[in-house]
């Protein structure tokens, strides 16, 4: 069974930074792409970033491109989301996710099968 566990959320002032981590187990981590999403109160789940199994390919939503960076350490079975220049509108629960297939799925939310429990990020103004 694939398990994903996020950590690193918290309260930060606008303009600050946070790094989220997502630890995975249950299969060969490096074979699968990973994605980051968020959900703000009253809104749908929003794609943020995806990274290929080897880490060489990434894609980002326009809303975070240039501010957020996805990376992974396959030796540690962990994917990261470095978030800089945070804004109050970035306040949300942040999730990591992974598809059941090895193929690249990018920002296709419906293609992601496994989800973490989420970690809260709150950005104060």
C-alpha positions in Angstrom: 0.0 0.0 0.0 1.4 3.4 -1.0 1.6 5.9 1.8 2.4 9.6 1.5 3.0 11.8 4.5 3.4 15.6 4.2 5.2 17.8 6.7 6.6 21.3 7.0 3.5 23.4 7.0 2.9 26.2 9.4 2.3 29.9 9.9 4.5 32.4 8.0 4.4 36.1 7.2 3.8 37.4 3.7 7.1 37.4 1.8 8.4 34.5 3.8 9.4 31.0 2.8 8.5 27.4 3.7 9.7 24.0 2.5 7.2 21.2 2.4 8.3 17.6 2.5 6.4 14.4 1.4 7.7 11.1 2.4 6.6 8.1 0.4 6.7 4.3 0.9 5.1 1.2 -0.5 6.7 1.0 -3.9 9.8 2.0 -5.9 9.7 5.8 -5.4 11.9 6.8 -8.3 9.6 5.1 -10.8 6.7 7.5 -10.4 6.1 11.2 -10.9 4.8 13.2 -8.0 2.5 16.2 -7.8 1.7 19.0 -5.4 -1.7 20.4 -4.9 -3.5 22.7 -2.5 -7.1 23.4 -1.4 -8.2 26.6 0.2 -11.4 26.9 2.2 -14.5 26.8 -0.1 -12.4 26.1 -3.2 -11.5 23.1 -5.3 -8.2 21.3 -5.2 -5.6 23.2 -7.3 -2.6 21.8 -9.1 0.7 23.5 -8.2 3.6 21.4 -9.5 4.6 18.0 -10.8 8.0 16.4 -11.0 9.1 13.3 -13.0 10.4 10.1 -11.3 14.0 11.0 -12.0 13.5 14.7 -11.2 14.5 16.0 -14.5 11.2 17.2 -15.7 9.0 19.7 -13.8 5.9 21.7 -14.6 4.2 24.4 -12.6 0.9 26.3 -12.4 1.1 29.9 -13.6 0.0 31.0 -10.1 3.2 29.7 -8.5 5.7 29.6 -11.4 8.9 31.4 -10.3 8.0 31.3 -6.6 7.6 27.5 -5.9 10.1 24.8 -6.8 9.5 21.1 -6.7 12.5 18.7 -6.1 13.0 15.2 -5.0 15.6 13.0 -3.2 15.0 9.5 -4.4 17.5 8.1 -2.0 15.3 9.4 0.8 11.9 8.6 -0.9 11.0 12.2 -0.4 9.7 15.0 -2.6 9.9 18.7 -1.6 8.1 21.9 -2.4 10.1 25.0 -1.8 7.8 28.0 -1.5 9.2 31.5 -1.6 7.6 35.0 -1.7 4.5 33.6 0.0 1.3 35.6 -0.2 -1.9 35.5 1.9 -3.7 33.9 -1.0 -1.3 30.9 -0.7 -3.1 30.0 2.5 -4.4 26.4 2.0 -4.0 22.8 2.9 -1.2 21.4 0.8 -1.1 17.9 -0.5 1.3 15.6 -2.3 0.0 13.0 -4.6 1.2 10.3 -7.0 -0.4 8.4 -9.9 -0.8 4.6 -10.0 1.0 4.5 -13.4 4.6 5.5 -14.2 3.6 7.7 -17.0 3.8 11.5 -16.8 0.4 13.0 -15.9 1.4 16.6 -15.2 -1.4 18.6 -13.7 -4.2 16.1 -14.4 -5.7 15.9 -11.0 -7.9 13.0 -11.9 -4.8 10.9 -12.8 -3.5 11.0 -9.2 -4.4 8.0 -7.2 -2.5 8.3 -3.9 -2.8 11.3 -1.7 -1.2 12.4 1.6 -3.2 13.7 4.5 -2.3 17.3 3.8 -0.4 20.0 5.7 -1.8 23.5 6.6 0.1 26.5 5.3 -1.1 29.9 6.6 0.3 33.1 5.3 -0.4 36.2 7.4 -0.4 39.7 5.9 
